[in-house]
Amino acid sequence: MPNKGARRRLAGAAALFAALGDPTRLALLEHLSDRGPASITMLADRFTAMTRQGVTKHLHVLAAAGVIDGSRLGREQVWALNTARIADAQRHLDLIAREWDDVLSRLKAHIEQE
């Protein structure tokens, strides 16, 4: 059983990857990554098959996971990527990849010994 710190870190990673596990949210992130910060109005215009409220719900899921940050600019809410949180996702994926590489190396060594 992981210790309390590890459980908290894993829970944060699970929330992060759950937020990233939706095609609409990934499309929103791609838009913000390619074009920079954008208002809800600008983002909702890109998703014609979805209401502004639907886009807003997806943005709130991403914000709750820390992937994006919102700020007020006049009457509009403007959303931008939180690159530090994206870097967290990359670190988690790198760790998983290293662990798989280690497992596969041990399996290969075991098979070659026989």
HELIX and SHEET records of a PDB file:
HELIX    1   1 LYS A    4  LEU A   20  1                                  17    
HELIX    2   2 PRO A   23  ARG A   35  1                                  13    
HELIX    3   3 ILE A   40  ARG A   46  1                                   7    
HELIX    4   4 ARG A   52  ALA A   64  1                                  13    
HELIX    5   5 THR A   83  GLN A  113  1                                  31    
SHEET    1   A 3 ALA A  38  SER A  39  0                                        
SHEET    2   A 3 GLU A  76  LEU A  81 -1                                        
SHEET    3   A 3 ILE A  68  LEU A  73 -1                                        
END                                                                             
